[in-house]
């Protein structure tokens, strides 16, 4: 890494004929940004967009920025929008000239080639280590801890009981939800001190590491898709397992059967729950998600804190209540916006917004001031007034009486 004084001289030499030469404060700011945080490209482009006076993007070496030709070309197009010149000290080229721009692209081709060759060498080394049963640096699975002597995970006496509970409970209940409920209800945490979910339970049961089998190169990095079986590296009896192979096979067979049950409740998509993930529990601040129901019934929403047995006692709520409440509230907002020119107080606005039988149990609005400013002082086009000359099909007239609960 090059020192700040040297880089400062580089900046001065490049920008001595630019407007920066007469702006020592801007130059000092550039040195500070370099020296303090080493901003990424996204941050640099945001600076150029906000401060049009910047004219150069200076780097010491081009591979410190990107070794991917397509990524760099995309970034370079953004620089052109801001009339910014890209300069590299080590490669000695300047994109303000046609020859400099051509040399830039040639160098990037070889930089990308070097990146791919390096990746192939690293992959080859990892595959070789895995084939010998050596650890390749993946996260330590629950139930194990790192041993510095043998450079491989060993059984953790405290966590192994949790793994044993997961497999035995799943074998009896045949339900990952039941296992999740048992662990969270008894305050048993994950390896990272979090709460258990059905996904983490399934990951544990599907992992052959717990029966003493070492598996590597199973999924495509970054995608999660399973590779072809001939690409896997499987080493049976590579280390000490926590559970028996028979129990692992039994649990995975149950999971395969459950996965093929298309009638499972969580696989149905016949209902649409438009408020799923948008509601927040007033008691524990967790999301309120939809729960599946049989037959033709409105959607129900339950707090995820209650569903995952985290101590929340909030009851479920249905579409008939949420929909009626939301549509009436929007209708009242539109009506209040039509009175934008008149003088109205916060109390009057709150009373207008909460008019209607569906708001009879509502005490007040917690962020009424922000809502007041949004309606009467916002410069955005969130609420567009009706203009003369528009066709009747463009007019949306909401009658609050249609949404009142009978």
Secondary structure by P-SEA (a helix, b strand, c coil): cccaaaaaaaaaaaaccccccccaaaaaaaaaaaacccccaaaaaaaaaaccccccccccccccccccaaaaaaaaaaaaaabbbbbbcccccccccaaaaaaaaaaaaaaaaaaaaaaaaaaaaaaaaaaacccccccccccbbbbcccccccccccaaaaaaaaaaaaaacccaaaaaaaaaaacccccccccccaaaaaaaaacccccccccccccccccccccccccbbbbcccccccccaaaaaaaaaaaaaaaaccccccccccccccccccccccccccbbbbbbbcccccbbbbbccccccccccbbbbcaaaaaaaaaaaaaaaaaaaaaccccccaaaaaaaaaccccccccccccaaaaaaaaccccccccccccccccccccbbbbcccccccc
